[in-house]
Amino acid sequence: MVNKDDYGQHISQQFNSELEEVRSHFLAMGGLVEKQVSDSIISLLDADSRLAQEVQENDKKINKMETQIDEELVRILARRQPAASDLRFIIAIGKSITDLERIGDEAAKVARYALALVEEGESPRGYVEARHIGNQVRVMLHDALDAFARFDADLAFEVMQADGSIDTEYKTAMRALMTYMMEDPRAISRVLNVMWVLRSLERIGDHARNISEQLIFLVKGADVRHTSYDQVRQRLSEKK
């Protein structure tokens, strides 16, 4: 089993610093992505065009941070040739920044749909569902990043489980909106934009789950992708 204190125990102080710097940059990127998700949802619910535009502009910062962290990881691999838990750390961070970047993309999409809905006017159906699912995925992302900050595999597992309820609520909301469009064809354009928002929110939940799976891989050395909850629970109970 690995905890965050293990990353300050190398003979080379420089290696310690490099790993901690990568971790710090990863969490900073996560913080910005978390804000992007929150702001995109607020821009939708409050019909705030200025905030929606800001979210779209900030997406470039996230892309730049991903590139920077990728370069740092490549340098560490080339110089240090890490093994065991250090290599797991680099792999987990490398995969997780990809998920963070994609979450940023989805937040930018939500902002784009928010702008379209502001232009169309009149609050359409689906905003209650967007608020509820949006709040849930925000909590998921926050907890996934918190789990990474504290090397908390149990919290990461809770995030994985939360993704299941998100998927169920998403399907229910989509069925309700499709029914509404059939009853009122005049609302099709507006409701389609809300459906795309819900799709982006559901994908944010998927990416938060992926990040949590990488944290479990880092801490436990277990690949829990495509694994049942019972199997994950069993791996978490094992001591390494």
PyRosetta script that sets phi, psi and omega in degrees:
from pyrosetta import init, pose_from_sequence

init()
pose = pose_from_sequence("MVNKDDYGQHISQQFNSELEEVRSHFLAMGGLVEKQVSDSIISLLDADSRLAQEVQENDKKINKMETQIDEELVRILARRQPAASDLRFIIAIGKSITDLERIGDEAAKVARYALALVEEGESPRGYVEARHIGNQVRVMLHDALDAFARFDADLAFEVMQADGSIDTEYKTAMRALMTYMMEDPRAISRVLNVMWVLRSLERIGDHARNISEQLIFLVKGADVRHTSYDQVRQRLSEKK")
pose.set_psi(1, 143.9)
pose.set_omega(1, -176.4)
pose.set_phi(2, -117.0)
pose.set_psi(2, 141.2)
pose.set_omega(2, 170.7)
pose.set_phi(3, -129.7)
pose.set_psi(3, 171.2)
pose.set_omega(3, -171.6)
pose.set_phi(4, -65.7)
pose.set_psi(4, -23.2)
pose.set_omega(4, 179.1)
pose.set_phi(5, -66.9)
pose.set_psi(5, -21.4)
pose.set_omega(5, -179.8)
pose.set_phi(6, -65.4)
pose.set_psi(6, -17.5)
pose.set_omega(6, -176.9)
pose.set_phi(7, -92.9)
pose.set_psi(7, 19.4)
pose.set_omega(7, 172.2)
pose.set_phi(8, -130.1)
pose.set_psi(8, 24.6)
pose.set_omega(8, -171.7)
pose.set_phi(9, -117.2)
pose.set_psi(9, 16.3)
pose.set_omega(9, -178.1)
pose.set_phi(10, -84.1)
pose.set_psi(10, 153.5)
pose.set_omega(10, 177.5)
pose.set_phi(11, -60.9)
pose.set_psi(11, -40.3)
pose.set_omega(11, 179.8)
pose.set_phi(12, -84.0)
pose.set_psi(12, 116.6)
pose.set_omega(12, 177.1)
pose.set_phi(13, -65.0)
pose.set_psi(13, -31.8)
pose.set_omega(13, 178.5)
pose.set_phi(14, -63.9)
pose.set_psi(14, -40.2)
pose.set_omega(14, 178.2)
pose.set_phi(15, -63.6)
pose.set_psi(15, -43.0)
pose.set_omega(15, 176.2)
pose.set_phi(16, -55.0)
pose.set_psi(16, -46.3)
pose.set_omega(16, -177.5)
pose.set_phi(17, -64.6)
pose.set_psi(17, -40.2)
pose.set_omega(17, -179.5)
pose.set_phi(18, -63.7)
pose.set_psi(18, -43.9)
pose.set_omega(18, 179.9)
pose.set_phi(19, -66.2)
pose.set_psi(19, -41.7)
pose.set_omega(19, -179.6)
pose.set_phi(20, -67.4)
pose.set_psi(20, -35.1)
pose.set_omega(20, 178.5)
pose.set_phi(21, -65.9)
pose.set_psi(21, -42.2)
pose.set_omega(21, 177.7)
pose.set_phi(22, -61.8)
pose.set_psi(22, -45.0)
pose.set_omega(22, 179.8)
pose.set_phi(23, -61.2)
pose.set_psi(23, -42.2)
pose.set_omega(23, 179.2)
pose.set_phi(24, -63.6)
pose.set_psi(24, -42.8)
pose.set_omega(24, 179.3)
pose.set_phi(25, -67.0)
pose.set_psi(25, -37.6)
pose.set_omega(25, 177.8)
pose.set_phi(26, -61.7)
pose.set_psi(26, -46.1)
pose.set_omega(26, -179.0)
pose.set_phi(27, -68.6)
pose.set_psi(27, -32.7)
pose.set_omega(27, 175.8)
pose.set_phi(28, -66.1)
pose.set_psi(28, -41.9)
pose.set_omega(28, 176.4)
pose.set_phi(29, -62.4)
pose.set_psi(29, -42.6)
pose.set_omega(29, 178.3)
pose.set_phi(30, -60.7)
pose.set_psi(30, -39.8)
pose.set_omega(30, 178.8)
pose.set_phi(31, -62.8)
pose.set_psi(31, -41.5)
pose.set_omega(31, 178.7)
pose.set_phi(32, -67.0)
pose.set_psi(32, -41.7)
pose.set_omega(32, 179.3)
pose.set_phi(33, -63.0)
pose.set_psi(33, -41.7)
pose.set_omega(33, 178.4)
pose.set_phi(34, -60.0)
pose.set_psi(34, -42.3)
pose.set_omega(34, 177.9)
pose.set_phi(35, -65.2)
pose.set_psi(35, -38.9)
pose.set_omega(35, 178.5)
pose.set_phi(36, -60.2)
pose.set_psi(36, -43.8)
pose.set_omega(36, 179.8)
pose.set_phi(37, -63.0)
pose.set_psi(37, -48.0)
pose.set_omega(37, -180.0)
pose.set_phi(38, -60.4)
pose.set_psi(38, -46.1)
pose.set_omega(38, -178.3)
pose.set_phi(39, -65.9)
pose.set_psi(39, -36.6)
pose.set_omega(39, -179.6)
pose.set_phi(40, -65.3)
pose.set_psi(40, -39.6)
pose.set_omega(40, 179.3)
pose.set_phi(41, -68.2)
pose.set_psi(41, -42.6)
pose.set_omega(41, 177.9)
pose.set_phi(42, -62.2)
pose.set_psi(42, -41.4)
pose.set_omega(42, -179.5)
pose.set_phi(43, -62.0)
pose.set_psi(43, -34.2)
pose.set_omega(43, 178.3)
pose.set_phi(44, -70.1)
pose.set_psi(44, -53.1)
pose.set_omega(44, -173.6)
pose.set_phi(45, -69.4)
pose.set_psi(45, -31.3)
pose.set_omega(45, -179.1)
pose.set_phi(46, -96.9)
pose.set_psi(46, 1.5)
pose.set_omega(46, -177.0)
pose.set_phi(47, 52.6)
pose.set_psi(47, 46.8)
pose.set_omega(47, -175.2)
pose.set_phi(48, -99.4)
pose.set_psi(48, 95.3)
pose.set_omega(48, -177.1)
pose.set_phi(49, -63.7)
pose.set_psi(49, -40.3)
pose.set_omega(49, -178.1)
pose.set_phi(50, -61.5)
pose.set_psi(50, -44.6)
pose.set_omega(50, -180.0)
pose.set_phi(51, -66.5)
pose.set_psi(51, -38.4)
pose.set_omega(51, 178.6)
pose.set_phi(52, -61.5)
pose.set_psi(52, -42.6)
pose.set_omega(52, 178.3)
pose.set_phi(53, -65.3)
pose.set_psi(53, -37.4)
pose.set_omega(53, 178.5)
pose.set_phi(54, -62.9)
pose.set_psi(54, -40.9)
pose.set_omega(54, 177.8)
pose.set_phi(55, -61.0)
pose.set_psi(55, -44.2)
pose.set_omega(55, -179.7)
pose.set_phi(56, -63.6)
pose.set_psi(56, -39.6)
pose.set_omega(56, 179.6)
pose.set_phi(57, -68.1)
pose.set_psi(57, -37.2)
pose.set_omega(57, -177.9)
pose.set_phi(58, -71.3)
pose.set_psi(58, -13.8)
pose.set_omega(58, 179.5)
pose.set_phi(59, -60.1)
pose.set_psi(59, -30.6)
pose.set_omega(59, 179.0)
pose.set_phi(60, -64.5)
pose.set_psi(60, -35.4)
pose.set_omega(60, 178.7)
pose.set_phi(61, -63.4)
pose.set_psi(61, -39.7)
pose.set_omega(61, 179.6)
pose.set_phi(62, -64.7)
pose.set_psi(62, -43.6)
pose.set_omega(62, 178.7)
pose.set_phi(63, -60.4)
pose.set_psi(63, -40.2)
pose.set_omega(63, 179.9)
pose.set_phi(64, -66.2)
pose.set_psi(64, -39.6)
pose.set_omega(64, 178.9)
pose.set_phi(65, -65.6)
pose.set_psi(65, -39.1)
pose.set_omega(65, 177.7)
pose.set_phi(66, -60.2)
pose.set_psi(66, -46.0)
pose.set_omega(66, -179.8)
pose.set_phi(67, -62.0)
pose.set_psi(67, -41.9)
pose.set_omega(67, -179.5)
pose.set_phi(68, -62.8)
pose.set_psi(68, -46.6)
pose.set_omega(68, -178.8)
pose.set_phi(69, -66.5)
pose.set_psi(69, -38.8)
pose.set_omega(69, 176.9)
pose.set_phi(70, -57.3)
pose.set_psi(70, -44.5)
pose.set_omega(70, -179.9)
pose.set_phi(71, -64.3)
pose.set_psi(71, -38.7)
pose.set_omega(71, 177.5)
pose.set_phi(72, -62.9)
pose.set_psi(72, -42.1)
pose.set_omega(72, -180.0)
pose.set_phi(73, -64.8)
pose.set_psi(73, -40.2)
pose.set_omega(73, 179.0)
pose.set_phi(74, -64.2)
pose.set_psi(74, -40.9)
pose.set_omega(74, 179.0)
pose.set_phi(75, -63.3)
pose.set_psi(75, -41.1)
pose.set_omega(75, 179.1)
pose.set_phi(76, -64.5)
pose.set_psi(76, -42.7)
pose.set_omega(76, 178.6)
pose.set_phi(77, -61.1)
pose.set_psi(77, -41.9)
pose.set_omega(77, -177.5)
pose.set_phi(78, -70.1)
pose.set_psi(78, -40.3)
pose.set_omega(78, -174.2)
pose.set_phi(79, -85.2)
pose.set_psi(79, -39.7)
pose.set_omega(79, -169.2)
pose.set_phi(80, -101.6)
pose.set_psi(80, -21.5)
pose.set_omega(80, -175.6)
pose.set_phi(81, 45.3)
pose.set_psi(81, 59.2)
pose.set_omega(81, -173.6)
pose.set_phi(82, -66.2)
pose.set_psi(82, 153.4)
pose.set_omega(82, 178.8)
pose.set_phi(83, -130.8)
pose.set_psi(83, 169.3)
pose.set_omega(83, 174.0)
pose.set_phi(84, 53.9)
pose.set_psi(84, -128.4)
pose.set_omega(84, -172.6)
pose.set_phi(85, -65.1)
pose.set_psi(85, -31.4)
pose.set_omega(85, 178.4)
pose.set_phi(86, -64.3)
pose.set_psi(86, -39.3)
pose.set_omega(86, 178.7)
pose.set_phi(87, -68.3)
pose.set_psi(87, -39.2)
pose.set_omega(87, 176.2)
pose.set_phi(88, -61.0)
pose.set_psi(88, -40.2)
pose.set_omega(88, 179.0)
pose.set_phi(89, -59.3)
pose.set_psi(89, -47.2)
pose.set_omega(89, -178.1)
pose.set_phi(90, -65.9)
pose.set_psi(90, -42.0)
pose.set_omega(90, 178.5)
pose.set_phi(91, -63.6)
pose.set_psi(91, -45.6)
pose.set_omega(91, -178.0)
pose.set_phi(92, -63.0)
pose.set_psi(92, -44.0)
pose.set_omega(92, 178.2)
pose.set_phi(93, -64.9)
pose.set_psi(93, -43.7)
pose.set_omega(93, -178.5)
pose.set_phi(94, -59.3)
pose.set_psi(94, -42.2)
pose.set_omega(94, 179.3)
pose.set_phi(95, -74.1)
pose.set_psi(95, -36.4)
pose.set_omega(95, -176.4)
pose.set_phi(96, -69.8)
pose.set_psi(96, -33.5)
pose.set_omega(96, 178.7)
pose.set_phi(97, -68.3)
pose.set_psi(97, -27.6)
pose.set_omega(97, 174.5)
pose.set_phi(98, -65.0)
pose.set_psi(98, -42.7)
pose.set_omega(98, 178.0)
pose.set_phi(99, -66.5)
pose.set_psi(99, -38.9)
pose.set_omega(99, 177.4)
pose.set_phi(100, -62.1)
pose.set_psi(100, -42.4)
pose.set_omega(100, 179.8)
pose.set_phi(101, -62.9)
pose.set_psi(101, -38.5)
pose.set_omega(101, 180.0)
pose.set_phi(102, -72.0)
pose.set_psi(102, -33.0)
pose.set_omega(102, 173.5)
pose.set_phi(103, -62.5)
pose.set_psi(103, -41.7)
pose.set_omega(103, 176.4)
pose.set_phi(104, -58.8)
pose.set_psi(104, -41.3)
pose.set_omega(104, 177.1)
pose.set_phi(105, -60.5)
pose.set_psi(105, -43.9)
pose.set_omega(105, -179.4)
pose.set_phi(106, -66.2)
pose.set_psi(106, -37.9)
pose.set_omega(106, 176.8)
pose.set_phi(107, -62.5)
pose.set_psi(107, -40.6)
pose.set_omega(107, 177.8)
pose.set_phi(108, -63.7)
pose.set_psi(108, -35.9)
pose.set_omega(108, 177.0)
pose.set_phi(109, -65.5)
pose.set_psi(109, -44.0)
pose.set_omega(109, 177.9)
pose.set_phi(110, -57.2)
pose.set_psi(110, -42.6)
pose.set_omega(110, 178.8)
pose.set_phi(111, -63.4)
pose.set_psi(111, -38.8)
pose.set_omega(111, 179.1)
pose.set_phi(112, -64.4)
pose.set_psi(112, -43.2)
pose.set_omega(112, 178.0)
pose.set_phi(113, -67.7)
pose.set_psi(113, -33.3)
pose.set_omega(113, 177.5)
pose.set_phi(114, -61.5)
pose.set_psi(114, -42.7)
pose.set_omega(114, 178.0)
pose.set_phi(115, -62.6)
pose.set_psi(115, -42.0)
pose.set_omega(115, 179.3)
pose.set_phi(116, -62.8)
pose.set_psi(116, -39.6)
pose.set_omega(116, -179.0)
pose.set_phi(117, -70.6)
pose.set_psi(117, -33.7)
pose.set_omega(117, 175.9)
pose.set_phi(118, -63.0)
pose.set_psi(118, -42.0)
pose.set_omega(118, -179.2)
pose.set_phi(119, -66.2)
pose.set_psi(119, -36.5)
pose.set_omega(119, -178.6)
pose.set_phi(120, -75.7)
pose.set_psi(120, -26.6)
pose.set_omega(120, 178.7)
pose.set_phi(121, 73.3)
pose.set_psi(121, 169.8)
pose.set_omega(121, 178.5)
pose.set_phi(122, 63.0)
pose.set_psi(122, 114.8)
pose.set_omega(122, -178.2)
pose.set_phi(123, -64.6)
pose.set_psi(123, 120.6)
pose.set_omega(123, -178.1)
pose.set_phi(124, -85.7)
pose.set_psi(124, 174.6)
pose.set_omega(124, 173.6)
pose.set_phi(125, -65.5)
pose.set_psi(125, 158.4)
pose.set_omega(125, 174.5)
pose.set_phi(126, 99.6)
pose.set_psi(126, -7.8)
pose.set_omega(126, -178.8)
pose.set_phi(127, -69.2)
pose.set_psi(127, -33.4)
pose.set_omega(127, 177.1)
pose.set_phi(128, -62.3)
pose.set_psi(128, -44.9)
pose.set_omega(128, 178.7)
pose.set_phi(129, -65.6)
pose.set_psi(129, -39.4)
pose.set_omega(129, 179.3)
pose.set_phi(130, -63.8)
pose.set_psi(130, -40.2)
pose.set_omega(130, 178.6)
pose.set_phi(131, -64.0)
pose.set_psi(131, -45.4)
pose.set_omega(131, -175.9)
pose.set_phi(132, -67.7)
pose.set_psi(132, -50.9)
pose.set_omega(132, -179.4)
pose.set_phi(133, -66.4)
pose.set_psi(133, -37.0)
pose.set_omega(133, 178.0)
pose.set_phi(134, -60.3)
pose.set_psi(134, -44.5)
pose.set_omega(134, 178.2)
pose.set_phi(135, -62.7)
pose.set_psi(135, -39.3)
pose.set_omega(135, -179.3)
pose.set_phi(136, -66.1)
pose.set_psi(136, -43.3)
pose.set_omega(136, -178.9)
pose.set_phi(137, -71.5)
pose.set_psi(137, -29.6)
pose.set_omega(137, 174.9)
pose.set_phi(138, -62.8)
pose.set_psi(138, -42.7)
pose.set_omega(138, 177.9)
pose.set_phi(139, -65.6)
pose.set_psi(139, -41.5)
pose.set_omega(139, 178.0)
pose.set_phi(140, -57.9)
pose.set_psi(140, -47.8)
pose.set_omega(140, -178.4)
pose.set_phi(141, -65.2)
pose.set_psi(141, -43.7)
pose.set_omega(141, 178.5)
pose.set_phi(142, -58.9)
pose.set_psi(142, -45.3)
pose.set_omega(142, -178.7)
pose.set_phi(143, -68.2)
pose.set_psi(143, -36.1)
pose.set_omega(143, 178.0)
pose.set_phi(144, -62.9)
pose.set_psi(144, -42.5)
pose.set_omega(144, 179.1)
pose.set_phi(145, -70.7)
pose.set_psi(145, -37.3)
pose.set_omega(145, 177.3)
pose.set_phi(146, -63.5)
pose.set_psi(146, -40.6)
pose.set_omega(146, 177.7)
pose.set_phi(147, -61.5)
pose.set_psi(147, -39.5)
pose.set_omega(147, 178.6)
pose.set_phi(148, -67.1)
pose.set_psi(148, -38.9)
pose.set_omega(148, -178.9)
pose.set_phi(149, -66.3)
pose.set_psi(149, -34.3)
pose.set_omega(149, -175.1)
pose.set_phi(150, -107.0)
pose.set_psi(150, 2.8)
pose.set_omega(150, -177.9)
pose.set_phi(151, 54.5)
pose.set_psi(151, 46.9)
pose.set_omega(151, -174.5)
pose.set_phi(152, -102.5)
pose.set_psi(152, 95.4)
pose.set_omega(152, -177.2)
pose.set_phi(153, -68.6)
pose.set_psi(153, -31.8)
pose.set_omega(153, 179.9)
pose.set_phi(154, -66.3)
pose.set_psi(154, -41.8)
pose.set_omega(154, 176.8)
pose.set_phi(155, -65.1)
pose.set_psi(155, -38.9)
pose.set_omega(155, 177.4)
pose.set_phi(156, -60.6)
pose.set_psi(156, -38.1)
pose.set_omega(156, 178.8)
pose.set_phi(157, -66.0)
pose.set_psi(157, -36.7)
pose.set_omega(157, 176.8)
pose.set_phi(158, -62.2)
pose.set_psi(158, -38.0)
pose.set_omega(158, 177.3)
pose.set_phi(159, -64.3)
pose.set_psi(159, -42.2)
pose.set_omega(159, 178.1)
pose.set_phi(160, -58.0)
pose.set_psi(160, -44.0)
pose.set_omega(160, -178.7)
pose.set_phi(161, -67.4)
pose.set_psi(161, -35.9)
pose.set_omega(161, -179.7)
pose.set_phi(162, -62.8)
pose.set_psi(162, -28.5)
pose.set_omega(162, -178.6)
pose.set_phi(163, -62.4)
pose.set_psi(163, -31.9)
pose.set_omega(163, 179.4)
pose.set_phi(164, -62.7)
pose.set_psi(164, -41.8)
pose.set_omega(164, -179.7)
pose.set_phi(165, -71.1)
pose.set_psi(165, -32.7)
pose.set_omega(165, 176.1)
pose.set_phi(166, -61.4)
pose.set_psi(166, -46.3)
pose.set_omega(166, -179.0)
pose.set_phi(167, -60.1)
pose.set_psi(167, -41.6)
pose.set_omega(167, -179.9)
pose.set_phi(168, -64.2)
pose.set_psi(168, -46.3)
pose.set_omega(168, -179.5)
pose.set_phi(169, -66.0)
pose.set_psi(169, -36.1)
pose.set_omega(169, 178.8)
pose.set_phi(170, -62.3)
pose.set_psi(170, -47.5)
pose.set_omega(170, -179.7)
pose.set_phi(171, -62.5)
pose.set_psi(171, -40.8)
pose.set_omega(171, 178.8)
pose.set_phi(172, -63.0)
pose.set_psi(172, -44.6)
pose.set_omega(172, -179.9)
pose.set_phi(173, -64.2)
pose.set_psi(173, -40.4)
pose.set_omega(173, -179.0)
pose.set_phi(174, -65.7)
pose.set_psi(174, -39.2)
pose.set_omega(174, 178.5)
pose.set_phi(175, -63.7)
pose.set_psi(175, -42.1)
pose.set_omega(175, -179.8)
pose.set_phi(176, -63.9)
pose.set_psi(176, -40.5)
pose.set_omega(176, -178.7)
pose.set_phi(177, -70.7)
pose.set_psi(177, -35.6)
pose.set_omega(177, 176.6)
pose.set_phi(178, -64.2)
pose.set_psi(178, -40.7)
pose.set_omega(178, 177.5)
pose.set_phi(179, -62.3)
pose.set_psi(179, -42.9)
pose.set_omega(179, -179.7)
pose.set_phi(180, -62.7)
pose.set_psi(180, -40.6)
pose.set_omega(180, 179.3)
pose.set_phi(181, -64.0)
pose.set_psi(181, -37.4)
pose.set_omega(181, 179.2)
pose.set_phi(182, -67.5)
pose.set_psi(182, -32.7)
pose.set_omega(182, -180.0)
pose.set_phi(183, -77.0)
pose.set_psi(183, -30.2)
pose.set_omega(183, -177.7)
pose.set_phi(184, -137.5)
pose.set_psi(184, 84.5)
pose.set_omega(184, -177.2)
pose.set_phi(185, -58.9)
pose.set_psi(185, -21.9)
pose.set_omega(185, 179.4)
pose.set_phi(186, -64.9)
pose.set_psi(186, -21.6)
pose.set_omega(186, -176.1)
pose.set_phi(187, -92.2)
pose.set_psi(187, 0.6)
pose.set_omega(187, -172.1)
pose.set_phi(188, -55.0)
pose.set_psi(188, -48.9)
pose.set_omega(188, -176.3)
pose.set_phi(189, -59.8)
pose.set_psi(189, -47.7)
pose.set_omega(189, -178.2)
pose.set_phi(190, -65.9)
pose.set_psi(190, -44.7)
pose.set_omega(190, -176.4)
pose.set_phi(191, -68.8)
pose.set_psi(191, -33.4)
pose.set_omega(191, 176.5)
pose.set_phi(192, -59.9)
pose.set_psi(192, -40.3)
pose.set_omega(192, 177.7)
pose.set_phi(193, -62.5)
pose.set_psi(193, -39.0)
pose.set_omega(193, 177.7)
pose.set_phi(194, -66.8)
pose.set_psi(194, -38.1)
pose.set_omega(194, 178.4)
pose.set_phi(195, -62.9)
pose.set_psi(195, -38.2)
pose.set_omega(195, 176.8)
pose.set_phi(196, -67.2)
pose.set_psi(196, -34.7)
pose.set_omega(196, 175.2)
pose.set_phi(197, -61.3)
pose.set_psi(197, -47.8)
pose.set_omega(197, -179.3)
pose.set_phi(198, -62.1)
pose.set_psi(198, -37.1)
pose.set_omega(198, 177.9)
pose.set_phi(199, -62.6)
pose.set_psi(199, -43.4)
pose.set_omega(199, 179.0)
pose.set_phi(200, -64.2)
pose.set_psi(200, -41.1)
pose.set_omega(200, 178.9)
pose.set_phi(201, -63.7)
pose.set_psi(201, -40.7)
pose.set_omega(201, 178.8)
pose.set_phi(202, -63.3)
pose.set_psi(202, -38.0)
pose.set_omega(202, 178.8)
pose.set_phi(203, -68.8)
pose.set_psi(203, -34.6)
pose.set_omega(203, 175.6)
pose.set_phi(204, -59.4)
pose.set_psi(204, -42.4)
pose.set_omega(204, 176.4)
pose.set_phi(205, -59.9)
pose.set_psi(205, -41.4)
pose.set_omega(205, 178.1)
pose.set_phi(206, -61.0)
pose.set_psi(206, -43.5)
pose.set_omega(206, -179.0)
pose.set_phi(207, -68.6)
pose.set_psi(207, -36.1)
pose.set_omega(207, 176.2)
pose.set_phi(208, -62.9)
pose.set_psi(208, -38.2)
pose.set_omega(208, 176.4)
pose.set_phi(209, -63.5)
pose.set_psi(209, -43.1)
pose.set_omega(209, 179.5)
pose.set_phi(210, -58.7)
pose.set_psi(210, -41.9)
pose.set_omega(210, 179.0)
pose.set_phi(211, -62.6)
pose.set_psi(211, -40.4)
pose.set_omega(211, 178.5)
pose.set_phi(212, -65.0)
pose.set_psi(212, -38.3)
pose.set_omega(212, 177.5)
pose.set_phi(213, -63.3)
pose.set_psi(213, -37.4)
pose.set_omega(213, 178.5)
pose.set_phi(214, -68.1)
pose.set_psi(214, -34.8)
pose.set_omega(214, 177.7)
pose.set_phi(215, -66.4)
pose.set_psi(215, -39.7)
pose.set_omega(215, 176.8)
pose.set_phi(216, -64.6)
pose.set_psi(216, -39.8)
pose.set_omega(216, 175.7)
pose.set_phi(217, -60.3)
pose.set_psi(217, -42.1)
pose.set_omega(217, -180.0)
pose.set_phi(218, -64.4)
pose.set_psi(218, -48.4)
pose.set_omega(218, -174.4)
pose.set_phi(219, -75.5)
pose.set_psi(219, -42.1)
pose.set_omega(219, -172.5)
pose.set_phi(220, -104.5)
pose.set_psi(220, -12.9)
pose.set_omega(220, -177.0)
pose.set_phi(221, 71.3)
pose.set_psi(221, 21.0)
pose.set_omega(221, -177.0)
pose.set_phi(222, -115.7)
pose.set_psi(222, 130.1)
pose.set_omega(222, 175.6)
pose.set_phi(223, -84.7)
pose.set_psi(223, 107.0)
pose.set_omega(223, -175.5)
pose.set_phi(224, -104.9)
pose.set_psi(224, 14.4)
pose.set_omega(224, 173.9)
pose.set_phi(225, -66.8)
pose.set_psi(225, 144.2)
pose.set_omega(225, 178.3)
pose.set_phi(226, 55.3)
pose.set_psi(226, 36.5)
pose.set_omega(226, -176.9)
pose.set_phi(227, -122.2)
pose.set_psi(227, 143.4)
pose.set_omega(227, -179.8)
pose.set_phi(228, -68.2)
pose.set_psi(228, 157.2)
pose.set_omega(228, 179.1)
pose.set_phi(229, -60.7)
pose.set_psi(229, -37.3)
pose.set_omega(229, 179.7)
pose.set_phi(230, -63.2)
pose.set_psi(230, -39.6)
pose.set_omega(230, 179.1)
pose.set_phi(231, -68.5)
pose.set_psi(231, -38.9)
pose.set_omega(231, 177.9)
pose.set_phi(232, -64.7)
pose.set_psi(232, -43.3)
pose.set_omega(232, 179.7)
pose.set_phi(233, -59.8)
pose.set_psi(233, -38.5)
pose.set_omega(233, 179.1)
pose.set_phi(234, -66.3)
pose.set_psi(234, -41.5)
pose.set_omega(234, 179.5)
pose.set_phi(235, -65.5)
pose.set_psi(235, -36.5)
pose.set_omega(235, -179.8)
pose.set_phi(236, -68.2)
pose.set_psi(236, -27.1)
pose.set_omega(236, -179.8)
pose.set_phi(237, -80.1)
pose.set_psi(237, -13.6)
pose.set_omega(237, 179.7)
pose.set_phi(238, -81.2)
pose.set_psi(238, 143.5)
pose.set_omega(238, 176.8)
pose.set_phi(239, -95.9)
pose.set_psi(239, 138.8)
pose.set_omega(239, 179.2)
pose.set_phi(240, -116.2)
pose.dump_pdb("model.pdb")
